[in-house]
Every structure is written in C-alpha cells, then in structure tokens.
Amino acid sequence: MACVYSIEAYGPDRAALPRIVDEAFDEVDRIDRLMSHYKPDSAVSRVNREAARHPVTVEPELFDFIMEAMRYNHESDGAFDITVGPLMKAWGFFEGEGRVPTDDELAAARQHVGGAHVMLNPTARTIGFDASGVELDLGGIAKGYAFDRVVRLLRQRAVAAALISAGGSTIYALGAPPGRNGWDVAIEDPVDPRKTALTMQLEDRALSVAGTSVKWFEAGGVRYSHIMDPRTGRPVQGLLSVAVLANSGTEGDALDDVFFVLGPDESRSHLNRWPGAEAFFFLPDARHGWSMVHSRADLKVRTTFVR
C-alpha cells in the first residue's frame, strides 16, 4: 500500500502482544496481496486483465468490498470512483512523476471512467467491464478496510487499546491508553509539515487525511495533485487537504476523497448521508497561509484562520 504501518497496543497479556501485533501486520499484508493493482498476481489485477473479456468470479470478501466501494460511488454522486485508474495513468501518477495530458488523451481516459462500466452479479459473485480499458483502483479505500480488519482482530484478541497508523494519513484509535480518555492525534499543517494544524483526542474513531502534499507536480505555473475529480477528469483545485473523522477506517478512507472532490460547500448537502462523519477542510489563504472549515451534519460551519 506504499506506506509504513505502525501499531501501538495495550493488552492484558504483555507476553502475547508482540505475536498479536504480528498477526495484525500479516492481515494488512493479506489485504495488500488481495487488492493491490500494482501486484500482477493479485485478485484485483486479474479482474483488470480479464473482466472486459468475460465476467470474473472473485471470493466473497473482495466482491462484498467492491460492492461497498460502488455504494460510496453512488451515494457521493460519482465523487468517489474506483475506476479512476485511466485518469491516474493519463496524468502520469501511475508509477510516474506526473504530466499534463493532451485533450485527446484525457478524452480517451474519461471514456473508461465511471461506475456504470462495472457490472456486478451478486448471485454468481462475478465482476465484468463493459469495455476494454476499464480497471479498478482500490487505493483510495483499501487502507481503511485493512484498518477495520486489524481492529476486528485486535478486539478478538482482547487488546484493550491500540493506535493504528498508515503513513499518518489514515489512523484508527481503538479504545484509550491506560489512564487517559483517548488518543492524542495531530493533523499536519497543510503548508508547513513541521507544524501541527490541529490536535484532537480520538477513541474508537477513524481519522483519514487527503492532501495535495503527497503526490503532485507543477506545470505552467499550476500545481496538480493526484486527487482526481472523476466527474471532470482533472485534479481537484482550490484545496490543500481534508481531514475526516468517521466511524470506520473504510468510511473515513472513502469520505476524505469524497469531501476533497466536493469541497466544503457541496459537501454540506452530503453529510447527512454519513451520520457521525465530520470534515475539516484546509483551504489556501493569501493572508494567513490557510483557513479551515469544520463541517458535520448537526453543526453550523465555522472557519478559523492560522495566525
């Protein structure tokens, strides 16, 4: 998944904790082998190779997960889309440093993007594509799913508290450390990574961050990030980062992309669809460096400025 995983755990059996944490890392590796589109022998890579020629039968776990990903596609009105692979390639972000595609290249890529190209048969558990060139990219949601699997395993092993992190961009706080009410988690300043923009205390919640600082390039004086708006075929502009609090890792990983694409204004009408989720939008501000908009379904929007 192209990031470093870390787990800090507390449990009643100190001697057993290292083995339990190793099991958790093994589960992450299993998910990566199942869902990576970079590994040619993964189940997702096999679907991408064959599904345009014939329906491909996959195991129940993968089929159910792709069904859930398609639900986020539908509920976000296309802002979240696991078929963005052709766009990532057109913009040079798939194993590359980035480039601006020609209009013809972009038009060709957009013809293969959209949930309507994916045909799911729940009875037979098959996945098919309606045209060659369509492909699945689960990179925007697989980390969160791996977190949910790890949390489930830790609960089964009676681990009382754990903080699970994937590169700092996806975090799940299980329980609370001994003697504390939760885990203190810092959100990086979107302009200066040496600083902290916001610190919050989490317990049994996920935090996912999508930002422009991870992968980007500049051309013609314009900065392009790897976060695509599937509806336009172009990288999202006007946002620095979005941090999302959610009930699960899967939900958080999907919604940070959803809200990044929708932006703070359009997201307000979508927050009711995900009870318990809240978003922190970091926008560029010429005077202060950045401004922050905090939104959730039952909260009036408030904005704070960095000083």
C-alpha positions as CSV (number, residue, x, y, z in Angstrom):
1,M,0.0,0.0,0.0
2,A,3.1,2.2,-0.4
3,C,3.2,3.4,3.2
4,V,4.6,2.5,6.6
5,Y,2.1,0.9,9.1
6,S,2.6,1.2,12.8
7,I,0.6,-0.2,15.7
8,E,0.9,0.8,19.4
9,A,-1.1,-1.6,21.5
10,Y,-2.0,-2.2,25.1
11,G,-3.5,-5.5,26.4
12,P,-3.8,-7.7,29.5
13,D,-1.1,-10.2,28.3
14,R,2.2,-8.4,27.8
15,A,3.9,-11.5,26.5
16,A,1.3,-12.1,23.9
17,L,1.2,-8.6,22.5
18,P,4.1,-8.9,20.0
19,R,2.5,-12.1,18.5
20,I,-0.8,-10.3,18.2
21,V,0.7,-7.3,16.5
22,D,2.5,-9.6,14.1
23,E,-0.9,-11.2,13.3
24,A,-2.3,-7.7,12.6
25,F,0.6,-6.8,10.2
26,D,0.1,-10.2,8.5
27,E,-3.6,-9.2,7.9
28,V,-2.5,-5.9,6.3
29,D,-0.2,-7.9,4.0
30,R,-3.0,-10.2,3.1
31,I,-5.3,-7.3,2.1
32,D,-2.5,-5.8,0.1
33,R,-1.9,-9.0,-1.8
34,L,-5.7,-9.3,-2.5
35,M,-6.4,-5.7,-3.5
36,S,-3.3,-4.2,-4.9
37,H,-3.4,-3.2,-8.6
38,Y,0.4,-2.8,-8.6
39,K,0.9,-6.6,-7.9
40,P,0.2,-8.6,-11.1
41,D,-0.8,-11.7,-9.2
42,S,-3.4,-10.0,-7.0
43,A,-7.1,-10.8,-7.4
44,V,-7.8,-7.2,-8.5
45,S,-5.1,-7.3,-11.2
46,R,-6.7,-10.5,-12.5
47,V,-10.1,-8.7,-12.7
48,N,-8.5,-5.8,-14.5
49,R,-6.9,-8.1,-17.1
50,E,-9.9,-10.3,-17.8
51,A,-13.2,-8.6,-16.8
52,A,-13.6,-6.9,-20.2
53,R,-13.5,-10.3,-21.9
54,H,-15.7,-12.2,-19.6
55,P,-17.2,-12.0,-16.0
56,V,-14.6,-12.9,-13.4
57,T,-15.6,-14.8,-10.3
58,V,-13.9,-13.5,-7.1
59,E,-14.0,-14.6,-3.5
60,P,-16.9,-13.2,-1.3
61,E,-14.7,-10.9,0.7
62,L,-13.4,-9.0,-2.4
63,F,-16.8,-9.0,-4.0
64,D,-18.5,-7.5,-0.9
65,F,-15.8,-4.9,-0.6
66,I,-16.2,-3.8,-4.2
67,M,-20.0,-3.7,-3.7
68,E,-19.4,-1.3,-0.8
69,A,-17.0,0.8,-2.8
70,M,-19.6,1.1,-5.5
71,R,-22.1,2.2,-2.9
72,Y,-19.9,5.1,-2.0
73,N,-19.7,5.9,-5.7
74,H,-23.5,6.1,-5.9
75,E,-24.0,8.0,-2.6
76,S,-21.4,10.6,-3.5
77,D,-22.9,11.2,-6.9
78,G,-19.7,10.0,-8.6
79,A,-17.2,12.0,-6.5
80,F,-15.7,8.7,-5.2
81,D,-14.8,6.3,-8.0
82,I,-12.7,3.1,-8.0
83,T,-12.4,3.3,-11.8
84,V,-10.1,6.3,-11.9
85,G,-7.1,4.3,-13.0
86,P,-7.1,5.5,-16.6
87,L,-7.1,9.1,-15.3
88,M,-4.2,8.4,-13.0
89,K,-2.3,7.0,-15.9
90,A,-3.2,9.8,-18.3
91,W,-1.9,12.4,-15.7
92,G,1.2,10.4,-15.1
93,F,0.6,9.5,-11.5
94,F,0.7,5.7,-12.0
95,E,4.3,4.8,-11.4
96,G,5.3,8.3,-12.6
97,E,6.0,11.9,-11.6
98,G,3.0,13.5,-13.3
99,R,2.3,15.2,-16.6
100,V,-0.5,17.2,-18.2
101,P,-2.2,15.0,-20.8
102,T,-3.4,16.2,-24.2
103,D,-7.1,16.9,-24.7
104,D,-7.3,13.7,-26.8
105,E,-5.5,11.6,-24.1
106,L,-7.9,13.0,-21.4
107,A,-11.0,12.4,-23.5
108,A,-9.9,8.8,-24.2
109,A,-9.2,8.2,-20.5
110,R,-12.6,9.6,-19.5
111,Q,-14.4,7.1,-21.7
112,H,-13.3,4.3,-19.3
113,V,-14.1,6.0,-16.0
114,G,-17.4,5.7,-14.2
115,G,-19.3,3.2,-12.0
116,A,-21.6,2.4,-14.9
117,H,-18.8,0.5,-16.6
118,V,-18.7,-2.1,-13.8
119,M,-21.2,-4.9,-13.9
120,L,-21.6,-6.8,-10.6
121,N,-23.5,-10.1,-10.3
122,P,-24.2,-10.8,-6.5
123,T,-25.6,-14.3,-7.2
124,A,-22.5,-15.5,-9.2
125,R,-20.1,-13.1,-7.4
126,T,-18.7,-12.0,-10.8
127,I,-17.3,-8.7,-11.9
128,G,-17.4,-7.6,-15.6
129,F,-16.5,-4.5,-17.5
130,D,-18.4,-3.2,-20.5
131,A,-15.3,-2.2,-22.4
132,S,-11.6,-2.8,-22.7
133,G,-9.6,-0.2,-20.8
134,V,-11.8,-0.1,-17.7
135,E,-10.0,-1.0,-14.5
136,L,-10.4,-1.0,-10.7
137,D,-8.1,1.0,-8.4
138,L,-8.9,0.4,-4.7
139,G,-6.0,2.6,-3.5
140,G,-8.5,5.2,-2.2
141,I,-10.2,2.9,0.2
142,A,-8.2,-0.3,0.8
143,K,-6.1,1.1,3.6
144,G,-9.3,1.9,5.6
145,Y,-10.6,-1.6,5.0
146,A,-7.3,-3.1,6.2
147,F,-7.7,-1.0,9.4
148,D,-11.1,-2.4,10.0
149,R,-9.8,-5.9,9.7
150,V,-7.0,-5.2,12.1
151,V,-9.3,-3.6,14.6
152,R,-11.6,-6.7,14.4
153,L,-8.6,-8.9,15.0
154,L,-7.3,-6.9,18.0
155,R,-10.7,-6.9,19.6
156,Q,-10.9,-10.7,19.2
157,R,-7.5,-11.0,20.9
158,A,-8.7,-8.8,23.9
159,V,-6.4,-5.9,23.1
160,A,-7.8,-3.1,25.2
161,A,-6.4,-0.1,23.3
162,A,-4.4,0.5,20.1
163,L,-3.4,3.3,17.7
164,I,-3.0,2.0,14.1
165,S,-1.5,4.3,11.6
166,A,-0.7,4.0,7.9
167,G,1.7,6.7,6.9
168,G,0.0,9.2,9.2
169,S,-2.8,9.7,6.6
170,T,-5.1,7.0,7.9
171,I,-5.4,6.4,11.6
172,Y,-7.7,4.4,13.8
173,A,-7.9,4.9,17.6
174,L,-9.1,1.7,19.4
175,G,-10.2,2.4,23.0
176,A,-7.9,4.7,25.0
177,P,-4.4,4.2,26.5
178,P,-4.2,3.4,30.3
179,G,-5.2,6.4,32.4
180,R,-6.4,8.6,29.5
181,N,-9.7,9.4,27.8
182,G,-8.4,8.9,24.3
183,W,-5.5,9.0,21.9
184,D,-4.0,12.4,21.1
185,V,-3.6,12.7,17.3
186,A,-2.1,15.6,15.4
187,I,-3.1,16.8,12.0
188,E,-0.2,18.1,10.0
189,D,-0.1,21.8,8.9
190,P,-1.1,21.7,5.2
191,V,1.5,24.3,4.3
192,D,4.4,23.6,6.7
193,P,4.8,19.9,7.6
194,R,7.0,20.8,10.5
195,K,3.9,22.3,12.2
196,T,0.7,20.9,13.6
197,A,-2.6,22.4,12.3
198,L,-4.9,20.7,14.8
199,T,-4.7,18.2,17.6
200,M,-7.7,16.1,18.6
201,Q,-8.4,13.2,21.0
202,L,-9.9,10.1,19.5
203,E,-11.5,7.0,20.9
204,D,-13.0,4.2,18.7
205,R,-12.9,6.5,15.6
206,A,-11.0,6.8,12.4
207,L,-9.1,9.8,11.0
208,S,-8.3,10.0,7.3
209,V,-6.5,12.8,5.6
210,A,-6.3,13.5,1.8
211,G,-3.9,16.2,0.8
212,T,-2.0,17.7,-2.1
213,S,1.4,17.4,-0.5
214,V,1.7,13.7,-1.0
215,K,2.0,13.5,-4.8
216,W,1.9,16.5,-7.1
217,F,3.7,18.3,-9.9
218,E,3.8,21.8,-11.3
219,A,3.3,22.8,-15.0
220,G,2.7,26.2,-16.5
221,G,2.6,27.7,-13.0
222,V,-0.2,25.4,-12.0
223,R,0.1,22.8,-9.2
224,Y,-1.6,19.5,-10.0
225,S,-2.2,16.9,-7.2
226,H,-3.0,13.2,-7.6
227,I,-6.6,13.6,-6.2
228,M,-8.9,13.4,-9.2
229,D,-12.4,14.6,-9.7
230,P,-13.8,11.7,-11.7
231,R,-16.6,13.9,-13.0
232,T,-14.2,16.3,-14.8
233,G,-11.2,14.0,-15.3
234,R,-8.9,16.6,-13.8
235,P,-7.1,17.0,-10.5
236,V,-9.0,18.9,-7.8
237,Q,-8.0,22.6,-7.4
238,G,-8.6,25.0,-4.5
239,L,-8.0,22.8,-1.5
240,L,-4.9,22.0,0.4
241,S,-6.2,19.0,2.4
242,V,-9.2,17.4,4.0
243,A,-9.3,15.5,7.3
244,V,-12.3,13.3,8.0
245,L,-13.5,11.7,11.3
246,A,-15.6,8.6,10.7
247,N,-16.9,5.5,12.4
248,S,-14.7,3.1,10.5
249,G,-11.5,3.1,8.5
250,T,-13.3,2.2,5.3
251,E,-15.8,5.1,5.7
252,G,-13.0,7.5,6.5
253,D,-10.8,6.5,3.6
254,A,-13.7,6.9,1.2
255,L,-15.0,10.1,2.6
256,D,-11.7,12.0,2.6
257,D,-11.7,11.6,-1.2
258,V,-15.4,12.4,-1.4
259,F,-15.2,15.6,0.5
260,F,-11.9,16.7,-1.1
261,V,-13.6,16.4,-4.5
262,L,-16.9,18.0,-3.4
263,G,-15.3,20.8,-1.4
264,P,-16.8,22.5,1.7
265,D,-19.9,24.0,0.0
266,E,-21.1,20.9,-1.9
267,S,-20.2,18.6,1.0
268,R,-22.7,20.1,3.3
269,S,-25.7,18.6,1.5
270,H,-23.9,15.1,1.6
271,L,-23.0,15.0,5.3
272,N,-26.5,13.7,6.3
273,R,-25.8,10.6,4.3
274,W,-23.0,9.5,6.7
275,P,-24.1,10.1,10.3
276,G,-21.2,10.6,12.7
277,A,-18.8,11.8,10.0
278,E,-17.2,15.3,10.2
279,A,-14.8,17.0,7.9
280,F,-12.1,19.7,8.3
281,F,-11.3,21.5,5.1
282,F,-8.0,23.3,4.8
283,L,-8.1,26.0,2.1
284,P,-5.3,28.3,0.8
285,D,-5.5,31.8,2.2
286,A,-3.2,34.5,0.9
287,R,-3.1,36.4,4.2
288,H,-2.9,33.7,6.8
289,G,-1.5,30.7,4.8
290,W,-4.6,28.6,5.2
291,S,-8.1,28.7,6.6
292,M,-10.1,25.8,8.0
293,V,-13.8,25.0,7.6
294,H,-15.2,22.4,10.0
295,S,-18.4,20.7,8.9
296,R,-20.7,17.9,10.2
297,A,-24.4,17.3,9.8
298,D,-25.5,18.9,13.1
299,L,-23.0,21.7,13.2
300,K,-23.1,25.2,11.7
301,V,-20.0,25.8,9.7
302,R,-17.3,27.7,11.4
303,T,-14.0,29.0,9.9
304,T,-10.7,29.6,11.8
305,F,-7.5,31.1,10.4
306,V,-3.9,30.3,11.1
307,R,-2.1,33.2,12.8
